[in-house]
Amino acid sequence: MPSFRCQHPTCSEYLKAPGYCPAHQTGRKVSRHSYYDQHLRDPDAKRFYNSLEWQAARARKLTAQPWCERCGALADTVHHTIAVKVATDAQRLDRRLLMSLCGPCHSTIEREISASRP
């Protein structure tokens, strides 16, 4: 059952996932992040990241620590120090195991993690 409203301000269409309806999608630049989220992300992780519990935990972390913990820029991303795949439900939401980061620092950390995997 569609339960997400199109993000266009005047649209009343409902969708199965957050985003824009087909009428308002045209002309919008699709970022590599949204492609990853729609097509490549693990379904369990996707459910977690779309959950109200995660959205609230993310907002609390960015409110408590609005600056990047690596470079001091304004943070817009929350990083899990324990990978979501291996973390328990409690660890996924534990503020002590989350880092506020700016986009470039988060990308750097993810690249470093990917490079260290066999």
ROTOR-396774 format. One record per residue: x, y, z of N, C-alpha, C, CB in turn; residue in three letters. Coordinates in steps of 0.001 Angstrom, whole numbers, plus 500000, padded with zeros to 6 digits. Glycine has a CB too. Example, Ala and Ser with C-alpha at 12.3 -4.5 7.8 and 13.67 -1.06 7.14 Angstrom:
<pts>
513190494310507800512300495500507800513200496700507800511308495527509046ala
512850497750507080513670498940507140512900500030507870514084499402505725ser
</pts>
This chain:
<pts>
500840498820500000500000500000500000500883501240500000499046500000501213met
500746502132499020501550503355498993501280504217500223501263504155497718pro
502344504662500865502152505461502076503055506678502145502381504610503284ser
503827506940501077504711508100501064504192509101500050506171507691500739phe
504041510318500473503560511356499577504696511853498691502948512519500373arg
504387512154497435505374512734496520505987513964497185504722513107495141cys
507299514151497037507991515254497714507804516602497021509462514946497808gln
507146516610495862506847517886495201505810518607496058506322517672493718his
506003519899496345505165520597497326503666520575497055505597521995497410pro
503245520581495795501805520663495519501198519353495051501549521712494487thr
501959518280495063501480516986494548500782516186495648502655516167493964cys
499742515483495266499017514657496236499139513165495937497552515052496259ser
500042512783495027500271511377494708500951510664495876501125511247493433glu
500634509380496055501285508578497073502131507493496420500247507959498020tyr
503283507197497030504264506278496468504562505158497452505553507021496096leu
505208504095496946505623502983497803506887503307498588505846501736496968lys
507681504281498111508934504672498766509051506191498712510175503988498085ala
509838506790499605510015508239499572510607508687498237510913508694500730pro
510175509831497748510718510381496504509672511173495752511259509270495618gly
509823511205494416508932511963493556508131511019492671509723512962492702tyr
506895511381492392506064510592491482506623510737490065504562511047491545cys
506204509881489130506729509968487756506530511341487115506069508919486892pro
505432512003487419505177513322486828506183514372487297503766513781487168ala
506700514229488513507638515214489055509086514736489053507238515575490456his
509311513502488625510668512962488564511436513522487374510629511440488487gln
510756513831486278511420514300485062512184515584485334510399514518483936thr
513374515627484811514218516806484979515000516830486275513386518024484899gly
514717515907487181515457515852488442516709515035488241514593515254489579arg
517774515509488785519039514796488698519016513650489705520247515751488958lys
519224512430489246519270511277490141520717511106490592518728509973489439val
520931511207491882522294511118492398522728509661492499522402511805493771ser
524042509464492567524555508114492720524099507506494043526080508111492631arg
523850508365495038523393507867496329521985507305496225523443508975497377his
521102507984495497519743507469495379519720506203494531518816508530494776ser
520590506104493516520675504878492723521111503721493623521665505054491533tyr
522144503965494426522625502933495355521500502510496295523843503449496170tyr
520803503495496856519750503198497819518625502396497181519199504485498412asp
518271502709495942517155502030495284517522500653494745516637502881494160gln
518763500468494277519095499255493540520167498365494180519539499632492189his
521048498909494981522191498134495465522207497894496969523443498821495079leu
521549498738497727521589498613499184520910497320499639520915499828499845arg
521465496702500656520896495502501276519473495821501749521788495007502473asp
518484494981501424517088495269501812516890495454503320516191494151501335pro
517610494679504141517498494839505597518012496212506021518281493722506332asp
519140496625505452519690497944505774518754499049505294521085498118505143ala
518176498868504129517242499862503590516041500027504524516768499453502173lys
515477498900504991514363498973505946514788499725507205513866497553506315arg
516001499418507698516488500098508899516612501601508662517843499518509332phe
517271502008507567517483503430507295516187504183507041518394503594506111tyr
515141503490506605513839504129506400512974504125507658513099503435505279asn
513428503478508730512615503360509946512555504680510712513174502259510851ser
511450504855511414511280506046512240512311506083513370509860506095512816leu
512665504904513899513654504845514984514998505400514508513824503388515491glu
515422505003513291516700505509512779516606507004512486517118504742511507trp
515526507447511884515382508869511573515463509713512845514047509128510846gln
514848509222513923514895509947515200516300509918515792513890509346516201ala
516960508758515762518320508642516306519285509524515517518797507168516278ala
519146509541514202519996510374513338519801511859513675519673510113511834arg
518544512269513813518248513671514139518818514045515507516726513920514114ala
518675513144516488519223513424517828520747513573517771518836512296518821arg
521410512707517014522875512764516917523316514069516260523417511556516117lys
522675514442515152523073515671514461522733516919515272522399515746513097leu
521711516837516104521384517964516987522423518084518098519968517793517594thr
522801516954518680523780516949519773525187517263519266523775515591520484ala
525525516829518054526864517015517484526694517483516034527718515679517562gln
526457518797515822526190519285514465527437519461513595525474520589514547pro
528615519253514164529855519456513410530532518125513123530812520380514179trp
531185518046511972531898516835511575532956516501512626532550517010510172cys
532975515257513053533915514836514084535320514615513535533421513571514742glu
535511514736512232536840514612511638537436515961511279536780513740510407arg
536640516816510602537221518067510096536593519330510678537096518106508610cys
535473519219511361534846520377511979533840521104511091535895521327512396gly
533620520652509851532626521269508971531226520900509468532828520812507485ala
530226521523508900528856521206509265528548519759508872527864522187508587leu
528057518974509803527766517556509560526398517405508916527830516747510875ala
526308516469507972525027516166507352524786514658507257524958516792505967asp
525720513877507780525665512425507697525979511832509061526647511892506628thr
525340510713509365525653509991510604526202508626510203524381509849511543val
527393508327510697528111507097510357528064506123511521529572507403509975his
527859504847511206527897503792512222529337503301512381526948502608511839his
529840503306513605531192502796513826531220501269513799531740503307515160thr
530073500641514016529908499196513830528965499039512648529347498472515143ile
529373498305511640528572498157510426527155497689510750529242497172509465ala
526187498256510056524783497922510272524540496422510093523895498721509313val
525255495792509171525071494357508919525393493498510134525934493923507758lys
526368493908510934526800493080512061526352493613513416528292492957512050val
525857494833513465525436495435514728524101494857515189525332496958514587ala
523918494806516497522621494412517054521659495584516873522743494004518574thr
520372495337517091519390496414516973519718497568517921517980495883517260asp
520141497247519129520485498289520102521729499062519666520710497670521491ala
522725498362519134523949499028518689523694499959517511524999497996518310gln
522763499588516650522449500423515489521949501804515889521413499741514624arg
521322501911517048520731503180517481521485503839518641519296502954517883leu
522547503206519125523312503729520263524116504951519836524253502643520840asp
523812506105520406524456507362520014525978507314520203523872508520520822arg
526450506511521171527902506413521401528612505706520256528183505677522708arg
527871504958519444528453504222518321528192504914516981527897502804518285leu
527755506175517046527484506958515841528438508134515762526024507449515819leu
528788508530514549529663509685514329528961510680513411531030509246513720met
528984511955513782528489513007512900529610513359511933528014514270513711ser
529306513333510641530324513598509618529760514461508501530865512285509040leu
530649515168507824530266515837506587530330514795505468531200517077506282cys
529753515076504340529731514132503229531111513664502785529032514748502074gly
532065514602502549533398514170502114534119513278503129534248515379501830pro
534003513569504415534661512729505421533993511358505490534628513410506808cys
532673511310505344531987510022505347532431509189504147530455510219505332his
532546509820502993533020509097501802534429508568502010532982510008500566ser
535287509367502638536665508947502907536685507736503829537473510101503529thr
535905507773504897535851506647505831535335505394505127534955506987507042ile
534279505524504339533733504367503626534746503803502632532437504752502896glu
535502504674501968536545504231501043537636503487501788537140505423500284arg
538047504005502947539076503349503764538598501976504238539446504229504978glu
537332501875504626536784500595505070536764499612503902535358500777505655ile
536310500065502747536253499191501560537647498710501156535594499933500379ser
538643499584501266540005499221500884540612498211501857540881500468500815ala
540154498212503109540731497296504097540094495912504067540589497880505481ser
538965495764503342538327494452503236539083493579502250536856494592502806arg
539168492290502550539891491387501620539140491168500324540144490037502280pro
</pts>
